[in-house]
Amino acid sequence: MPASATRRTPVYVNVYDMIPPSRLTSVGYFMGLGVFHSGVEILGKEFNFGGHEYNFTGVFCVEPRVGPPGVIFKETILVGFTTMTDKEINQVIQTLSKEFTGDSYALLTRNCNHFSSDMAFRLTGSRPPAWINRAAKLGTMFPCVVPQGWVDPPSVEDEDNVRDRETLLPRE
């Protein structure tokens, strides 16, 4: 690629249902409601954020459009394009990995959808649609309807099960 040419890399947000399809979810979709997980797909990898009780990254990488266990793929949304190099993209991911620690996860105010929105914005200057995180927004407005067990981050049972997440993209 000539030095004057700029590569435009697409940035997607993959959205997953956290509740199995049913009449209830169909009615919820009709009313603009749903409980979703999301991750950012770039350069053939998908980056997600989840909670645990330790002060190290909650950012992890999964196969695009498969998602973490327990979610059902719903759709992919093209958020925009980035002109960043692989090295610059990796730096954004490394910075987010330091900022989004597992013990900073909060279901209503700092969840996977907040992470996806932040990452997409840093890469493209655009955010994914607000409906992805509407359930959390409503939960902050009406916290009495959210079970406490949903709000606290999950605990990590065995530290040996934590995988090395240092290298997220190949180093240049």
Rosetta silent file (secondary structure, phi, psi, omega in degrees, C-alpha in Angstrom):
SEQUENCE: MPASATRRTPVYVNVYDMIPPSRLTSVGYFMGLGVFHSGVEILGKEFNFGGHEYNFTGVFCVEPRVGPPGVIFKETILVGFTTMTDKEINQVIQTLSKEFTGDSYALLTRNCNHFSSDMAFRLTGSRPPAWINRAAKLGTMFPCVVPQGWVDPPSVEDEDNVRDRETLLPRE
SCORE:     score description
SCORE:     0.000 S_00000001
   1 L     0.000  129.620  179.216    0.000    0.000    0.000 S_00000001
   2 L   -60.464  152.043 -178.303    1.504    3.392   -0.939 S_00000001
   3 L   -58.318  -30.640 -178.788    2.500    5.655    1.955 S_00000001
   4 L   -79.173  -18.003 -179.823   -0.191    8.160    0.933 S_00000001
   5 L   -78.644  141.028  179.762   -2.954    5.519    0.987 S_00000001
   6 L  -112.663  127.801  177.447   -4.863    5.114    4.235 S_00000001
   7 L   -77.377  134.226  175.052   -6.227    1.757    5.298 S_00000001
   8 L  -110.881  111.942 -178.081   -9.819    1.837    6.526 S_00000001
   9 E  -101.534  125.278  179.815  -10.480   -1.016    8.928 S_00000001
  10 E   -69.458  144.795  177.220  -14.127   -1.778    9.741 S_00000001
  11 E  -122.721  120.411 -177.892  -15.193   -1.791   13.390 S_00000001
  12 E  -113.512  152.624  166.800  -18.262   -3.845   14.288 S_00000001
  13 E  -113.347  122.227  176.256  -20.261   -4.313   17.450 S_00000001
  14 E   -94.688  130.584 -176.106  -21.642   -7.828   17.801 S_00000001
  15 E  -112.149  137.615 -177.689  -24.831   -8.007   19.857 S_00000001
  16 E  -127.976  142.413  170.923  -25.998  -11.089   21.754 S_00000001
  17 E   -77.712  137.484  175.687  -29.226  -11.948   23.547 S_00000001
  18 L   -99.141   -7.478  178.380  -28.717  -12.816   27.174 S_00000001
  19 L  -121.714  130.877 -179.864  -32.231  -14.273   27.449 S_00000001
  20 L   -57.715  146.714 -179.502  -33.349  -17.175   25.226 S_00000001
  21 L   -57.745  138.827  178.382  -35.930  -16.246   22.558 S_00000001
  22 L  -162.001 -179.392  175.526  -39.553  -16.438   23.729 S_00000001
  23 H   -62.354  -37.862 -179.644  -42.834  -14.567   23.474 S_00000001
  24 H   -61.793  -46.124  179.746  -41.625  -12.327   26.281 S_00000001
  25 H   -66.866  -34.740  177.052  -38.448  -11.342   24.417 S_00000001
  26 H   -62.213  -43.184  176.912  -40.480  -10.786   21.231 S_00000001
  27 H   -65.014  -41.553  177.761  -42.767   -8.386   23.083 S_00000001
  28 H   -59.555  -45.134  178.561  -39.705   -6.733   24.609 S_00000001
  29 H   -60.540  -42.811  179.898  -38.121   -6.222   21.175 S_00000001
  30 H   -59.060  -36.227 -179.669  -41.380   -4.738   19.906 S_00000001
  31 L   -88.501    2.446  179.464  -41.286   -2.270   22.819 S_00000001
  32 L    81.963   24.621 -178.694  -37.593   -1.535   22.251 S_00000001
  33 L  -121.342  150.654  175.706  -36.379   -3.565   25.230 S_00000001
  34 L  -178.026  163.858  176.832  -33.971   -6.445   25.603 S_00000001
  35 L  -113.915  112.231 -170.876  -31.081   -7.653   27.717 S_00000001
  36 E  -123.295  151.938  168.064  -27.968   -7.709   25.577 S_00000001
  37 E  -110.650  150.382  175.685  -24.270   -8.448   25.702 S_00000001
  38 E  -143.601  157.929  175.579  -21.949   -6.846   23.164 S_00000001
  39 E  -145.636  159.643 -178.699  -18.349   -7.013   22.009 S_00000001
  40 E  -102.217  127.366  178.384  -16.242   -5.119   19.473 S_00000001
  41 E  -104.438  125.528  176.343  -14.977   -6.960   16.414 S_00000001
  42 E  -151.451  138.538  177.499  -11.860   -5.676   14.666 S_00000001
  43 L    53.107   38.367  174.721   -9.167   -7.413   12.623 S_00000001
  44 L    78.477   10.352  177.159  -10.847  -10.803   12.999 S_00000001
  45 E  -129.285  153.632  177.623  -11.053  -10.745   16.804 S_00000001
  46 E  -119.308  128.014 -177.830  -13.824   -9.796   19.199 S_00000001
  47 E  -107.383  133.596 -175.222  -13.085   -7.961   22.436 S_00000001
  48 E  -131.508  169.717  177.540  -15.433   -8.145   25.420 S_00000001
  49 E  -135.389  135.231  177.229  -15.544   -7.026   29.034 S_00000001
  50 L  -144.841  163.139 -175.396  -16.734   -8.985   32.053 S_00000001
  51 L   -96.280  151.314  169.661  -16.524   -8.759   35.807 S_00000001
  52 L  -156.931  176.473 -171.207  -14.552  -10.646   38.429 S_00000001
  53 L   -89.970    5.087 -175.447  -13.295   -9.785   41.900 S_00000001
  54 L  -107.310  155.682 -178.204   -9.662   -9.016   41.036 S_00000001
  55 L   -90.521   58.169  168.879   -7.910   -5.791   40.058 S_00000001
  56 L  -140.135  173.338 -167.790   -6.664   -6.926   36.656 S_00000001
  57 E   -51.701  142.778  171.553   -8.212   -6.709   33.240 S_00000001
  58 L  -105.628    4.630  179.910  -11.753   -7.793   32.606 S_00000001
  59 E   -84.253  134.674  178.483  -11.174   -7.494   28.850 S_00000001
  60 E  -143.760  163.083 -175.033  -11.044  -10.766   26.958 S_00000001
  61 E  -115.859  135.909  177.198  -11.030  -11.959   23.367 S_00000001
  62 E  -132.586  169.903  174.872  -13.403  -14.471   21.779 S_00000001
  63 L   -65.732  131.183 -179.140  -14.152  -15.770   18.317 S_00000001
  64 L   -56.718  137.590  174.884  -16.237  -13.144   16.505 S_00000001
  65 L    67.930   14.617  173.276  -19.995  -13.694   16.471 S_00000001
  66 L  -108.331  -43.761  176.888  -19.752  -16.639   18.865 S_00000001
  67 L    74.905  173.819  177.283  -19.483  -14.683   22.095 S_00000001
  68 L   -72.783  166.927 -179.624  -18.852  -15.896   25.604 S_00000001
  69 L   -58.009  142.815  173.508  -20.791  -18.874   27.008 S_00000001
  70 L    91.952    0.439  178.215  -24.483  -18.367   27.688 S_00000001
  71 L  -114.866  159.000 -178.417  -25.275  -15.751   25.045 S_00000001
  72 E  -120.419  122.301 -178.596  -27.062  -16.088   21.699 S_00000001
  73 E   -57.167  132.751  179.840  -25.787  -14.160   18.678 S_00000001
  74 E  -110.925  -57.849 -178.075  -28.350  -11.562   17.539 S_00000001
  75 E  -165.616  164.553  175.392  -26.710   -9.233   15.015 S_00000001
  76 E  -113.930  135.198  179.885  -23.639   -7.352   13.841 S_00000001
  77 E  -120.839  124.731  174.036  -23.631   -3.575   13.541 S_00000001
  78 E   -77.646  114.527 -179.440  -21.025   -1.679   11.522 S_00000001
  79 E   -84.145  -36.110 -179.029  -20.120    1.259   13.769 S_00000001
  80 E   163.785 -160.330 -178.028  -17.611    2.793   11.379 S_00000001
  81 E  -127.179  151.550  173.156  -14.053    2.590   10.173 S_00000001
  82 E  -118.090  147.615  175.330  -10.695    3.358   11.730 S_00000001
  83 L  -103.968    9.040  179.717   -7.581    4.539    9.947 S_00000001
  84 L   -67.660  151.727  173.206   -5.355    3.466   12.848 S_00000001
  85 L   -76.380  168.289  175.818   -2.453    1.100   12.275 S_00000001
  86 H   -57.991  -38.846  179.664   -2.429   -2.319   13.959 S_00000001
  87 H   -64.057  -42.655  179.099    0.012   -0.899   16.504 S_00000001
  88 H   -67.664  -38.966  177.117   -2.321    2.013   17.311 S_00000001
  89 H   -62.257  -45.010  179.083   -5.317   -0.332   17.545 S_00000001
  90 H   -61.677  -36.926  178.780   -3.371   -2.577   19.921 S_00000001
  91 H   -64.693  -40.939  176.609   -2.487    0.457   22.048 S_00000001
  92 H   -59.988  -44.942 -179.558   -6.188    1.356   22.342 S_00000001
  93 H   -64.528  -42.680  178.924   -6.943   -2.224   23.423 S_00000001
  94 H   -62.780  -41.503  178.756   -4.076   -2.227   25.937 S_00000001
  95 H   -63.617  -46.929  178.389   -5.272    1.092   27.412 S_00000001
  96 H   -62.121  -36.670  179.804   -8.853   -0.161   27.695 S_00000001
  97 H   -63.374  -31.888  176.786   -7.592   -3.391   29.280 S_00000001
  98 H   -77.427  -36.657 -177.789   -5.975   -1.362   32.043 S_00000001
  99 H   -75.799  -37.160 -176.526   -9.026    0.869   32.534 S_00000001
 100 L   -98.964   76.251  177.559  -11.645   -1.902   32.472 S_00000001
 101 E   -79.102  156.012 -178.916  -10.532   -4.121   35.340 S_00000001
 102 H   -59.103  -37.180 -178.349  -12.712   -7.012   36.421 S_00000001
 103 H   -79.543   -2.123  175.559  -13.434   -5.481   39.796 S_00000001
 104 H   -93.153   -5.652 -178.787  -14.666   -2.259   38.152 S_00000001
 105 L   -63.685  134.090  174.311  -17.556   -4.084   36.453 S_00000001
 106 E  -141.424  122.233 -172.324  -21.003   -2.855   37.461 S_00000001
 107 L   -50.922  -41.754 -174.589  -24.062   -4.286   35.734 S_00000001
 108 L   -93.071  -25.401 -171.457  -25.915   -0.997   35.394 S_00000001
 109 L  -121.895  -10.720  179.808  -23.123    1.571   35.074 S_00000001
 110 E  -156.523   74.088 -175.717  -19.987   -0.158   33.715 S_00000001
 111 L  -115.319 -170.029 -178.513  -20.844   -3.291   31.801 S_00000001
 112 H   -59.027  -35.054 -178.942  -19.890   -4.971   28.518 S_00000001
 113 H   -72.916  -34.518  173.326  -22.025   -2.515   26.544 S_00000001
 114 H   -63.030  -43.979  177.992  -20.313    0.486   28.139 S_00000001
 115 H   -59.796  -49.115 -178.287  -16.981   -1.097   27.170 S_00000001
 116 H   -60.099  -41.519  178.731  -18.115   -1.734   23.586 S_00000001
 117 H   -63.476  -44.054 -179.511  -19.351    1.827   23.255 S_00000001
 118 H   -64.884  -46.305 -179.156  -16.089    3.230   24.627 S_00000001
 119 H   -63.829  -46.205  179.612  -13.892    1.033   22.425 S_00000001
 120 H   -59.645  -41.901 -179.569  -15.915    1.766   19.274 S_00000001
 121 H   -64.846  -42.401 -179.624  -15.773    5.497   20.013 S_00000001
 122 H   -66.623  -29.979 -179.444  -12.001    5.481   20.555 S_00000001
 123 H   -85.292  -34.793 -170.696  -11.477    3.612   17.288 S_00000001
 124 H  -122.066  -19.408 -172.651  -14.019    5.374   15.048 S_00000001
 125 L    84.262    2.892  178.922  -15.387    8.476   16.781 S_00000001
 126 L  -123.643  155.273  178.463  -18.865    6.860   16.657 S_00000001
 127 L  -113.612  154.146  175.046  -20.858    4.882   19.199 S_00000001
 128 L   -69.199  166.890 -179.312  -23.150    1.877   18.681 S_00000001
 129 L   -59.417  144.216 -176.807  -26.929    2.408   18.979 S_00000001
 130 H   -66.193  -23.838 -177.321  -28.184    3.229   22.488 S_00000001
 131 H   -61.035  -22.989 -178.740  -30.815    0.454   22.446 S_00000001
 132 H   -61.034  -34.992 -176.634  -28.054   -2.090   23.119 S_00000001
 133 H  -112.795   19.895 -177.513  -27.673   -0.816   26.685 S_00000001
 134 H   -61.382  -36.741 -179.527  -31.238    0.416   27.265 S_00000001
 135 H   -61.431  -41.291  178.302  -31.946   -2.216   29.949 S_00000001
 136 H   -67.188  -39.812  178.702  -29.043   -0.929   32.076 S_00000001
 137 H   -60.866  -45.485  178.110  -30.173    2.662   31.561 S_00000001
 138 H   -65.245  -36.286  178.404  -33.668    1.753   32.748 S_00000001
 139 H   -63.263  -33.664  177.134  -32.145   -0.191   35.660 S_00000001
 140 H   -72.609  -27.348  178.841  -30.325    2.933   36.852 S_00000001
 141 H   -78.906  -31.190 -177.630  -33.615    4.819   36.711 S_00000001
 142 L  -132.300   66.508 -174.427  -35.524    2.082   38.578 S_00000001
 143 H   -64.104  -19.607 -178.461  -32.928    0.153   40.644 S_00000001
 144 H   -67.783  -16.591 -178.672  -35.589   -1.426   42.864 S_00000001
 145 H   -93.321   -2.613 -178.696  -36.619   -3.754   40.000 S_00000001
 146 L  -100.178  120.346  177.935  -33.108   -5.202   39.517 S_00000001
 147 L   -59.168  137.218 -177.503  -32.276   -8.237   41.709 S_00000001
 148 H   -57.060  -34.921  179.370  -29.162   -7.567   43.839 S_00000001
 149 H   -62.492  -22.154  177.552  -27.568  -10.796   42.601 S_00000001
 150 H   -81.647  -22.194 -173.575  -27.502   -9.308   39.098 S_00000001
 151 H   -84.565  -39.345 -178.444  -25.700   -6.183   40.239 S_00000001
 152 L   -73.483  138.354  178.642  -22.686   -7.696   42.033 S_00000001
 153 L   -67.191  150.732  178.198  -19.842   -8.954   39.778 S_00000001
 154 L   -67.291  154.782  177.654  -19.286  -12.736   39.726 S_00000001
 155 L   -93.300  151.462  176.841  -16.448  -14.132   41.807 S_00000001
 156 L   -91.377  122.054 -175.944  -13.512  -15.969   40.315 S_00000001
 157 L   -74.246  -44.642 -171.662  -13.365  -19.451   41.809 S_00000001
 158 L  -137.064  114.128 -177.261   -9.866  -20.486   40.802 S_00000001
 159 H   -60.869  -25.661  179.406   -7.077  -18.065   39.887 S_00000001
 160 H   -67.893  -18.585  179.711   -5.356  -20.813   37.848 S_00000001
 161 H   -81.225   -7.197 -178.828   -8.245  -20.674   35.364 S_00000001
 162 L   -77.998  123.782 -178.964   -7.403  -17.088   34.386 S_00000001
 163 L   -84.859  155.565  176.677   -5.767  -17.030   30.960 S_00000001
 164 L   -69.020  121.561 -178.430   -2.922  -14.750   29.998 S_00000001
 165 L  -114.399   17.722 -175.461   -4.483  -11.725   28.300 S_00000001
 166 L   -62.145  -49.948 -176.784   -1.308   -9.670   27.859 S_00000001
 167 L   -98.806  110.203 -177.578   -1.041   -9.971   24.069 S_00000001
 168 L   -96.820  -35.334  173.906   -4.328   -9.129   22.432 S_00000001
 169 L  -128.159  154.897  179.018   -3.096   -8.466   18.904 S_00000001
 170 L   -58.007  138.711  178.952    0.164   -9.582   17.332 S_00000001
 171 L   -77.033  145.418  178.660    2.988   -7.201   18.165 S_00000001
 172 L   -88.431    0.000    0.000    4.607   -5.387   15.274 S_00000001
